[in-house]
C-alpha cells in the first residue's frame, strides 16, 4: 500500500513539474459547444506567465424553448505534452441571463443565474500559423437554481466545446 501511495505522489509531482510551454500573450476566437442547446462563445485568453492564463468567454445558448447568454471567467494552468500540444485545467465562475418561451408559458419566464465552473482540455498551437485548436470539458454548477423560476431541472451542466483562436 505504501508503494502505491508513493507512486501516486511521484506521478502527481511529475505532472506538475512538466516543462511548461510558452503560451501566447493573447488569443481571441470562438468556442462552440453544447450545454443546454447549441451555442457559441467569443473566447479571449490572456497569458499571465509561462504556464498560467485567464480565459473570458461571452456566449449564448439556444434550444427549442430556452435562450441564455452568459459570461464565464477561468484561471487556467497549462502544461506542455509535446511540441505544440498542451493540456490545461482551470477553475472559475460566471453569471448569465435566461428566458423560457416554450409552449404553455404565456409569461415567458426568465431569470439570472450564477455558476461555478471547472475546465480541463487539450490544445494544439500550430507553428506555421498563429492558430490554436482546443477541445475541452467544462462542468458547470448552477448556484441559484431553485424555486419555481429555475434555469435547469438540476444544478449541473456539462459543457463540451471545440475552440479555435488566433494567437497574438
Backbone as a chain_set.jsonl record, in Angstrom:
{"seq": "XXXXXXXXXXXXXXXXXXXXXXXXXXXXXXXXXXXXXXXXXXXXXXXXXXXXXXXXXXXXXXXXXXXXXXXXXXXXXXXXXXXXXXXXXXXXXXXXXXXXXXXXXXXXXXXXXXXXXXXXXXXXXXXXXXXXXXXXXXXXXXXXXXXXXXXXXXXXXXXXXXXXXXXX", "coords": {"N": [[0.827, -1.2, 0.0], [1.974, 1.225, 0.751], [3.791, 1.59, -1.319], [2.112, 2.073, -3.483], [0.887, 4.497, -2.761], [3.167, 6.142, -2.602], [4.015, 5.968, -5.286], [1.826, 7.217, -6.538], [2.061, 9.867, -5.537], [4.524, 10.527, -6.705], [3.885, 10.461, -9.445], [1.993, 12.545, -9.567], [3.649, 14.686, -8.83], [5.424, 14.625, -11.003], [3.699, 15.321, -13.081], [3.061, 17.976, -12.403], [5.522, 19.156, -12.541], [6.241, 19.129, -15.128], [7.638, 20.351, -18.18], [6.845, 23.619, -18.973], [4.962, 25.087, -21.583], [5.619, 27.954, -23.524], [3.069, 30.116, -23.476], [0.741, 31.952, -25.504], [0.606, 35.533, -25.404], [-1.848, 36.75, -25.928], [-4.986, 35.518, -27.116], [-7.661, 35.151, -29.328], [-10.911, 34.157, -30.23], [-13.365, 31.684, -31.185], [-15.518, 29.555, -29.3], [-17.223, 26.688, -29.557], [-19.972, 24.897, -28.448], [-22.037, 22.505, -26.63], [-24.303, 22.82, -24.354], [-27.155, 22.792, -22.743], [-28.467, 23.266, -25.193], [-27.322, 24.156, -28.489], [-24.597, 26.38, -28.829], [-22.484, 29.287, -28.992], [-19.403, 30.907, -28.105], [-17.619, 33.901, -27.698], [-14.291, 33.916, -27.26], [-11.599, 34.831, -25.196], [-8.219, 34.748, -24.376], [-5.733, 35.485, -22.002], [-2.402, 35.543, -21.443], [-0.647, 35.054, -18.432], [1.711, 34.168, -17.29], [4.441, 31.868, -17.921], [3.019, 29.499, -17.757], [0.4, 29.986, -16.926], [-2.872, 31.408, -17.325], [-5.631, 33.638, -18.061], [-8.996, 33.109, -19.005], [-11.693, 34.434, -20.73], [-15.055, 34.148, -21.562], [-17.736, 35.017, -23.538], [-20.929, 34.141, -24.125], [-23.706, 32.538, -25.85], [-26.658, 30.565, -25.659], [-28.907, 28.392, -27.259], [-31.85, 26.741, -27.373], [-34.73, 24.667, -28.011], [-36.78, 25.801, -26.394], [-35.55, 27.504, -24.551], [-33.506, 30.333, -24.191], [-30.29, 31.66, -23.608], [-27.754, 33.802, -22.241], [-24.387, 34.195, -21.31], [-21.51, 34.96, -19.254], [-18.288, 33.853, -18.602], [-15.492, 33.452, -16.528], [-12.236, 32.135, -16.267], [-9.435, 30.797, -14.516], [-6.509, 29.398, -15.627], [-4.207, 26.631, -15.668], [-1.453, 25.6, -17.557], [0.094, 22.902, -19.231], [2.779, 21.495, -21.023], [2.585, 18.923, -23.422], [3.827, 17.723, -25.704], [5.753, 19.155, -28.265], [3.607, 21.253, -30.041], [1.402, 20.565, -28.553], [-0.633, 20.98, -25.715], [-1.967, 20.5, -22.429], [-4.568, 21.526, -20.23], [-5.974, 22.872, -17.207], [-8.507, 24.332, -15.151], [-10.231, 26.752, -13.028], [-13.181, 28.627, -12.194], [-15.792, 31.072, -12.571], [-19.084, 32.421, -13.266], [-21.806, 34.389, -14.692], [-25.194, 34.702, -15.825], [-28.069, 35.206, -18.0], [-31.386, 34.131, -18.659], [-34.177, 33.074, -20.694], [-37.416, 31.678, -20.999], [-39.431, 30.544, -23.506], [-41.319, 28.66, -24.076], [-43.989, 26.335, -25.03], [-47.187, 26.669, -23.47], [-46.487, 28.596, -21.669], [-47.299, 31.521, -21.064], [-46.211, 33.69, -19.762], [-43.56, 33.966, -20.386], [-41.182, 33.173, -18.78], [-38.121, 33.926, -17.03], [-34.775, 34.659, -15.918], [-31.888, 35.239, -13.797], [-28.706, 33.713, -13.442], [-26.07, 32.267, -11.456], [-22.857, 30.751, -11.671], [-20.45, 28.194, -10.916], [-17.422, 26.971, -12.217], [-15.399, 24.395, -13.632], [-12.562, 23.355, -15.603], [-11.106, 21.4, -18.112], [-8.839, 20.412, -20.595], [-7.448, 19.93, -23.933], [-5.062, 21.263, -26.208], [-3.83, 22.478, -29.367], [-1.18, 24.254, -30.703], [-0.426, 25.69, -33.651], [2.628, 25.787, -35.445], [3.206, 26.889, -37.911], [1.283, 28.804, -38.373], [-0.465, 31.39, -36.565], [-2.493, 29.971, -35.007], [-4.746, 28.351, -32.81], [-6.147, 25.324, -31.777], [-8.633, 23.801, -29.765], [-10.032, 21.417, -27.451], [-12.312, 20.962, -24.969], [-13.647, 20.185, -21.682], [-16.076, 21.474, -19.64], [-17.38, 21.416, -16.652], [-20.249, 22.765, -15.141], [-21.656, 24.27, -12.306], [-24.66, 25.308, -11.16], [-25.548, 27.904, -9.074], [-27.729, 29.367, -7.973], [-30.141, 28.052, -8.574], [-33.032, 27.426, -7.94], [-36.359, 27.047, -6.554], [-39.469, 28.179, -8.09], [-38.772, 29.401, -10.472], [-36.655, 28.205, -12.328], [-33.575, 27.714, -14.044], [-32.535, 25.277, -14.928], [-33.404, 21.769, -14.633], [-31.798, 20.35, -12.899], [-28.821, 21.088, -10.938], [-26.454, 20.912, -12.336], [-24.44, 21.276, -15.206], [-22.951, 19.907, -17.918], [-20.444, 20.923, -20.197], [-19.146, 20.574, -23.301], [-16.757, 21.537, -25.652], [-15.461, 22.819, -28.758], [-12.746, 24.753, -29.67], [-11.424, 27.525, -31.534], [-8.828, 29.729, -32.028], [-7.138, 32.837, -32.649], [-3.828, 33.543, -32.192], [-1.914, 36.099, -30.664]], "CA": [[0.0, 0.0, 0.0], [2.866, 2.371, 0.797], [4.369, 1.769, -2.652], [1.083, 2.663, -4.345], [0.76, 5.903, -2.367], [4.397, 6.809, -3.028], [3.96, 6.073, -6.752], [0.823, 8.233, -6.893], [2.658, 11.178, -5.276], [5.57, 10.764, -7.696], [3.228, 10.786, -10.709], [1.432, 13.893, -9.432], [4.783, 15.607, -8.874], [5.912, 14.663, -12.376], [2.734, 16.072, -13.894], [3.138, 19.395, -12.098], [6.85, 19.685, -12.838], [6.48, 19.007, -16.563], [8.091, 21.582, -18.792], [5.737, 24.482, -19.406], [5.008, 25.674, -22.916], [5.369, 29.394, -23.554], [1.737, 30.34, -24.041], [0.59, 33.25, -26.16], [0.179, 36.642, -24.559], [-3.276, 36.939, -26.198], [-5.629, 34.669, -28.125], [-9.057, 35.548, -29.492], [-11.58, 33.287, -31.186], [-14.684, 31.142, -30.883], [-15.651, 28.285, -28.594], [-18.536, 26.179, -29.938], [-20.274, 23.766, -27.602], [-23.407, 22.038, -26.457], [-24.753, 22.743, -22.978], [-28.492, 23.403, -22.784], [-28.688, 23.735, -26.55], [-26.103, 24.557, -29.181], [-24.258, 27.783, -28.657], [-21.115, 29.701, -29.229], [-18.843, 31.891, -27.19], [-16.433, 34.65, -28.08], [-13.337, 33.49, -26.243], [-10.358, 35.606, -25.124], [-7.25, 34.244, -23.406], [-4.659, 36.427, -21.68], [-1.311, 34.869, -20.747], [-0.148, 35.739, -17.234], [3.089, 33.726, -17.102], [4.773, 30.804, -18.87], [2.064, 28.385, -17.714], [-0.896, 30.399, -16.355], [-3.593, 32.384, -18.13], [-7.046, 33.887, -17.817], [-9.86, 32.958, -20.171], [-13.017, 35.052, -20.609], [-15.94, 33.688, -22.626], [-19.066, 35.607, -23.603], [-21.61, 33.207, -25.0], [-25.156, 32.417, -25.931], [-27.175, 29.21, -25.83], [-30.195, 28.43, -27.917], [-32.512, 25.451, -27.512], [-36.09, 24.812, -28.525], [-37.623, 26.651, -25.559], [-34.785, 28.357, -23.641], [-32.379, 31.1, -24.712], [-29.48, 32.158, -22.496], [-26.491, 34.474, -22.509], [-23.587, 34.097, -20.089], [-20.095, 35.305, -19.273], [-17.545, 32.961, -17.709], [-14.07, 33.737, -16.374], [-11.499, 30.974, -15.762], [-7.992, 30.844, -14.321], [-6.054, 28.103, -16.142], [-2.83, 26.172, -15.624], [-1.167, 24.962, -18.848], [1.258, 22.031, -19.237], [3.161, 21.015, -22.345], [2.639, 17.469, -23.62], [4.953, 17.582, -26.619], [5.611, 20.041, -29.417], [2.565, 22.257, -29.884], [0.282, 20.052, -27.749], [-0.701, 21.315, -24.293], [-3.211, 20.223, -21.728], [-4.802, 22.592, -19.269], [-7.053, 22.721, -16.229], [-8.788, 25.628, -14.557], [-11.422, 26.98, -12.207], [-13.707, 29.968, -12.36], [-17.213, 31.288, -12.337], [-19.733, 33.299, -14.224], [-23.205, 34.718, -14.492], [-25.928, 34.741, -17.08], [-29.478, 35.525, -18.025], [-32.093, 33.177, -19.494], [-35.613, 33.273, -20.889], [-38.14, 30.487, -21.434], [-40.547, 30.935, -24.359], [-41.912, 27.4, -24.519], [-45.449, 26.211, -25.056], [-47.828, 26.644, -22.152], [-45.856, 29.586, -20.795], [-47.632, 32.85, -21.585], [-45.465, 34.729, -19.049], [-42.175, 33.994, -20.843], [-40.324, 33.221, -17.599], [-36.693, 34.129, -17.219], [-34.077, 34.994, -14.689], [-30.439, 35.386, -13.761], [-28.077, 32.593, -12.75], [-24.643, 32.286, -11.125], [-22.296, 29.413, -11.823], [-19.051, 27.873, -10.641], [-17.012, 26.112, -13.321], [-14.076, 23.812, -13.76], [-12.211, 23.26, -17.018], [-9.97, 20.543, -18.448], [-8.843, 20.265, -22.035], [-6.217, 19.758, -24.693], [-4.983, 22.24, -27.289], [-2.684, 22.404, -30.269], [-0.754, 25.54, -31.247], [0.287, 25.48, -34.9], [3.875, 26.547, -35.583], [3.211, 27.569, -39.203], [0.318, 29.908, -38.345], [-0.807, 31.706, -35.168], [-3.82, 29.407, -34.762], [-4.846, 27.385, -31.718], [-7.356, 24.498, -31.717], [-8.767, 23.199, -28.435], [-11.202, 20.622, -27.11], [-12.335, 20.941, -23.505], [-14.832, 19.815, -20.915], [-16.295, 22.453, -18.587], [-18.547, 21.168, -15.795], [-20.767, 23.988, -14.535], [-22.563, 24.074, -11.185], [-25.502, 26.5, -11.06], [-25.63, 28.16, -7.634], [-29.017, 29.908, -7.533], [-31.099, 27.359, -9.431], [-34.023, 26.831, -7.052], [-37.67, 27.692, -6.57], [-40.314, 27.973, -9.265], [-38.173, 30.027, -11.643], [-35.366, 27.536, -12.451], [-32.937, 27.651, -15.359], [-32.376, 23.855, -15.254], [-34.052, 20.833, -13.707], [-30.802, 20.033, -11.874], [-27.849, 22.172, -10.756], [-25.21, 20.573, -13.024], [-24.463, 21.362, -16.662], [-21.667, 19.606, -18.575], [-20.248, 21.686, -21.425], [-18.025, 20.116, -24.114], [-16.676, 22.514, -26.736], [-14.317, 22.921, -29.661], [-12.351, 26.156, -29.793], [-10.422, 27.96, -32.5], [-8.423, 31.079, -31.646], [-5.988, 33.485, -33.285], [-2.862, 33.926, -31.153], [-1.108, 37.275, -30.963]], "C": [[0.864, 1.254, 0.0], [3.475, 2.654, -0.573], [3.371, 2.43, -3.601], [0.93, 4.151, -4.042], [1.986, 6.693, -2.805], [4.418, 6.99, -4.544], [2.974, 7.139, -7.201], [1.388, 9.636, -6.67], [3.748, 11.512, -6.294], [4.967, 11.128, -9.054], [2.614, 12.18, -10.681], [2.541, 14.933, -9.504], [5.355, 15.742, -10.272], [4.986, 15.484, -13.261], [2.861, 17.568, -13.652], [4.513, 19.991, -12.359], [7.186, 19.565, -14.317], [6.834, 20.371, -17.148], [6.904, 22.378, -19.332], [5.993, 25.012, -20.802], [4.842, 27.182, -22.771], [4.026, 29.63, -24.228], [1.672, 31.753, -24.598], [0.164, 34.316, -25.159], [-1.317, 36.884, -24.703], [-3.736, 35.918, -27.23], [-7.11, 35.024, -28.135], [-9.702, 34.65, -30.535], [-12.961, 32.878, -30.735], [-14.561, 29.813, -30.165], [-17.078, 27.811, -28.842], [-18.832, 24.912, -29.156], [-21.746, 23.461, -27.498], [-23.687, 21.837, -24.977], [-26.074, 23.499, -22.94], [-28.78, 23.984, -24.159], [-27.387, 24.179, -27.169], [-25.857, 26.037, -28.979], [-22.802, 28.046, -28.933], [-20.693, 30.736, -28.212], [-17.705, 32.613, -27.888], [-15.455, 34.437, -26.935], [-12.051, 34.313, -26.343], [-9.475, 35.001, -24.037], [-6.141, 35.279, -23.244], [-3.603, 35.688, -20.871], [-0.806, 35.695, -19.579], [1.31, 35.4, -16.95], [3.355, 32.613, -18.114], [3.748, 29.674, -18.874], [0.735, 28.727, -17.038], [-1.534, 31.435, -17.263], [-5.008, 32.557, -17.615], [-7.795, 33.658, -19.115], [-11.208, 33.583, -19.843], [-13.85, 34.641, -21.814], [-17.297, 34.359, -22.48], [-19.857, 34.788, -24.608], [-23.111, 33.258, -24.939], [-25.491, 30.951, -26.123], [-28.577, 29.318, -26.382], [-30.724, 27.005, -28.014], [-33.938, 25.706, -27.966], [-36.894, 25.827, -27.723], [-36.864, 27.665, -24.706], [-33.653, 29.045, -24.401], [-31.615, 31.665, -23.523], [-28.247, 32.875, -23.038], [-25.709, 34.426, -21.206], [-22.168, 34.575, -20.341], [-19.412, 34.454, -18.213], [-16.084, 33.394, -17.712], [-13.388, 32.552, -15.722], [-10.023, 31.313, -15.581], [-7.48, 29.468, -14.702], [-4.566, 27.894, -15.927], [-2.598, 25.377, -16.896], [0.125, 24.164, -18.724], [1.511, 21.527, -20.647], [3.148, 19.488, -22.362], [3.846, 17.169, -24.489], [4.705, 18.494, -27.813], [4.576, 21.122, -29.143], [1.372, 21.803, -29.064], [0.434, 20.437, -26.282], [-1.969, 20.72, -23.713], [-3.344, 21.267, -20.644], [-5.972, 22.226, -18.358], [-7.272, 24.076, -15.581], [-10.041, 25.641, -13.715], [-11.895, 28.409, -12.432], [-15.186, 30.049, -12.059], [-17.798, 32.218, -13.371], [-21.156, 33.63, -13.828], [-23.877, 34.823, -15.852], [-27.381, 35.104, -16.884], [-30.161, 34.548, -18.975], [-33.555, 33.562, -19.625], [-36.214, 31.991, -21.46], [-39.36, 30.932, -22.228], [-41.275, 29.698, -24.877], [-43.42, 27.404, -24.513], [-46.013, 26.135, -23.634], [-47.235, 27.626, -21.178], [-46.134, 30.984, -21.33], [-46.81, 33.967, -20.938], [-44.039, 34.893, -19.554], [-41.219, 34.177, -19.667], [-38.867, 33.434, -17.978], [-36.052, 34.463, -15.9], [-32.586, 35.138, -14.906], [-29.875, 34.187, -13.026], [-26.602, 32.88, -12.508], [-24.125, 30.877, -11.288], [-20.851, 29.371, -11.374], [-18.641, 26.859, -11.7], [-15.608, 25.58, -13.115], [-13.776, 23.73, -15.247], [-11.026, 22.32, -17.16], [-10.012, 20.316, -19.949], [-7.457, 20.054, -22.615], [-6.249, 20.759, -25.835], [-3.762, 21.963, -28.144], [-2.428, 23.792, -30.832], [0.081, 25.268, -32.498], [1.537, 26.345, -34.945], [3.868, 27.39, -36.852], [2.296, 28.784, -39.228], [-0.062, 30.17, -36.89], [-2.224, 31.258, -34.807], [-3.725, 28.382, -33.635], [-6.185, 26.648, -31.838], [-7.422, 23.862, -30.341], [-10.044, 22.382, -28.343], [-11.208, 20.534, -25.595], [-13.687, 20.533, -22.954], [-14.923, 20.795, -19.758], [-17.543, 22.075, -17.786], [-18.954, 22.464, -15.095], [-21.784, 23.635, -13.46], [-23.336, 25.372, -10.979], [-25.876, 26.723, -9.597], [-26.991, 28.657, -7.172], [-30.154, 29.337, -8.392], [-32.13, 26.656, -8.554], [-35.341, 27.587, -7.176], [-38.443, 27.387, -7.838], [-39.659, 28.444, -10.555], [-36.761, 29.478, -11.853], [-34.886, 27.53, -13.894], [-32.84, 26.209, -15.841], [-33.153, 23.015, -14.258], [-33.1, 20.405, -12.596], [-29.787, 21.173, -11.822], [-26.556, 21.97, -11.53], [-25.392, 20.658, -14.53], [-23.105, 21.051, -17.248], [-21.582, 20.342, -19.908], [-18.99, 21.158, -22.12], [-17.961, 21.036, -25.327], [-15.377, 22.383, -27.516], [-14.01, 24.398, -29.83], [-11.343, 26.371, -30.905], [-10.13, 29.432, -32.2], [-7.221, 31.535, -32.472], [-5.085, 33.97, -32.162], [-2.063, 35.142, -31.597], [-0.425, 37.785, -29.715]], "O": [[0.536, 2.235, -0.667], [3.657, 3.812, -0.95], [3.754, 3.256, -4.429], [0.851, 4.97, -4.958], [1.854, 7.801, -3.325], [4.798, 8.054, -5.034], [3.251, 7.885, -8.141], [1.214, 10.509, -7.52], [3.877, 12.666, -6.701], [5.484, 12.009, -9.741], [2.704, 12.917, -11.662], [2.386, 15.956, -10.17], [5.729, 16.837, -10.69], [5.448, 16.259, -14.099], [2.777, 18.353, -14.597], [4.655, 21.214, -12.394], [8.308, 19.871, -14.719], [6.381, 21.408, -16.663], [6.068, 21.848, -20.064], [7.126, 25.346, -21.15], [4.015, 27.641, -21.983], [3.871, 29.371, -25.421], [2.445, 32.629, -24.211], [-0.546, 34.034, -24.193], [-1.991, 37.19, -23.719], [-2.971, 35.509, -28.103], [-7.733, 35.178, -27.084], [-9.125, 34.404, -31.594], [-13.642, 33.603, -30.01], [-13.625, 29.047, -30.392], [-18.033, 28.447, -28.396], [-18.051, 23.961, -29.187], [-22.584, 24.061, -28.172], [-23.346, 20.798, -24.413], [-26.097, 24.72, -23.09], [-29.293, 25.099, -24.26], [-26.448, 24.541, -26.46], [-26.788, 26.843, -28.961], [-22.0, 27.126, -29.087], [-21.521, 31.358, -27.547], [-16.913, 31.99, -28.594], [-15.757, 34.742, -25.782], [-11.486, 34.474, -27.425], [-9.928, 34.771, -22.915], [-5.674, 35.87, -24.218], [-3.866, 35.254, -19.749], [-0.565, 36.894, -19.717], [2.058, 36.231, -16.436], [2.585, 32.434, -19.058], [3.612, 28.966, -19.872], [0.016, 27.821, -16.617], [-0.845, 32.237, -17.892], [-5.516, 31.744, -16.844], [-7.295, 33.973, -20.195], [-11.796, 33.294, -18.8], [-13.406, 34.77, -22.955], [-17.93, 34.279, -21.427], [-19.515, 34.737, -25.789], [-23.705, 33.929, -24.094], [-24.702, 30.189, -26.682], [-29.339, 30.217, -26.023], [-30.113, 26.157, -28.664], [-34.305, 26.841, -28.27], [-37.618, 26.634, -28.306], [-37.474, 28.6, -24.185], [-32.931, 28.404, -25.165], [-32.219, 32.099, -22.542], [-27.77, 32.593, -24.137], [-26.277, 34.591, -20.127], [-21.688, 34.594, -21.474], [-19.885, 34.344, -17.081], [-15.509, 33.667, -18.766], [-13.89, 32.012, -14.736], [-9.436, 32.027, -16.394], [-7.954, 28.466, -14.167], [-3.77, 28.831, -15.993], [-3.441, 24.567, -17.284], [1.122, 24.654, -18.194], [0.581, 21.176, -21.373], [3.638, 18.842, -21.436], [4.766, 16.461, -24.08], [3.582, 18.592, -28.309], [4.654, 21.825, -28.135], [0.421, 22.565, -28.888], [1.492, 20.245, -25.683], [-2.932, 20.466, -24.437], [-2.349, 21.831, -20.189], [-6.823, 21.401, -18.69], [-6.343, 24.878, -15.471], [-10.808, 24.678, -13.688], [-11.117, 29.286, -12.811], [-15.748, 29.194, -11.375], [-17.095, 32.734, -14.239], [-21.646, 33.212, -12.779], [-23.226, 35.006, -16.881], [-27.857, 35.283, -15.763], [-29.58, 34.172, -19.993], [-34.104, 34.277, -18.787], [-35.605, 31.314, -22.288], [-40.231, 31.62, -21.695], [-41.787, 29.699, -25.996], [-44.053, 28.352, -24.05], [-45.378, 25.599, -22.725], [-47.455, 27.507, -19.972], [-45.275, 31.57, -21.989], [-46.715, 35.064, -21.489], [-43.368, 35.86, -19.192], [-40.535, 35.194, -19.562], [-38.449, 33.155, -19.101], [-36.727, 34.54, -14.874], [-32.093, 35.156, -16.034], [-30.494, 33.69, -12.086], [-25.968, 33.631, -13.249], [-24.858, 29.912, -11.071], [-20.127, 30.364, -11.439], [-19.427, 25.977, -12.048], [-14.753, 26.226, -12.509], [-14.648, 24.01, -16.069], [-10.052, 22.428, -16.416], [-11.073, 20.06, -20.518], [-6.451, 20.005, -21.907], [-7.313, 21.073, -26.37], [-2.805, 21.316, -27.72], [-3.332, 24.433, -31.368], [1.162, 24.687, -32.415], [1.51, 27.504, -34.531], [4.449, 28.475, -36.883], [2.509, 29.701, -40.022], [0.012, 29.261, -36.064], [-3.047, 32.058, -34.36], [-2.745, 27.644, -33.528], [-7.232, 27.279, -31.984], [-6.403, 23.432, -29.802], [-11.01, 22.627, -29.066], [-10.232, 20.085, -24.993], [-14.706, 20.534, -23.644], [-13.977, 20.942, -18.984], [-18.657, 22.386, -18.209], [-18.117, 23.168, -14.53], [-22.666, 22.803, -13.676], [-22.752, 26.408, -10.664], [-26.448, 25.842, -8.955], [-27.37, 28.374, -6.036], [-31.016, 30.075, -8.868], [-32.111, 25.431, -8.433], [-35.417, 28.632, -7.822], [-38.114, 26.454, -8.57], [-39.971, 27.925, -11.627], [-35.779, 30.174, -11.595], [-35.667, 27.366, -14.832], [-33.037, 25.938, -17.026], [-33.515, 23.482, -13.178], [-33.534, 20.128, -11.479], [-29.893, 22.127, -12.592], [-25.638, 22.78, -11.399], [-26.385, 20.167, -15.068], [-22.18, 21.849, -17.096], [-22.554, 20.373, -20.663], [-17.89, 21.283, -21.583], [-18.981, 21.293, -25.965], [-14.357, 21.911, -27.014], [-14.904, 25.2, -30.1], [-10.511, 25.507, -31.184], [-11.035, 30.263, -32.127], [-6.408, 30.729, -32.926], [-5.519, 34.718, -31.286], [-1.598, 35.221, -32.734], [0.302, 38.776, -29.77]]}, "num_chains": 1, "name": "protein.A"}
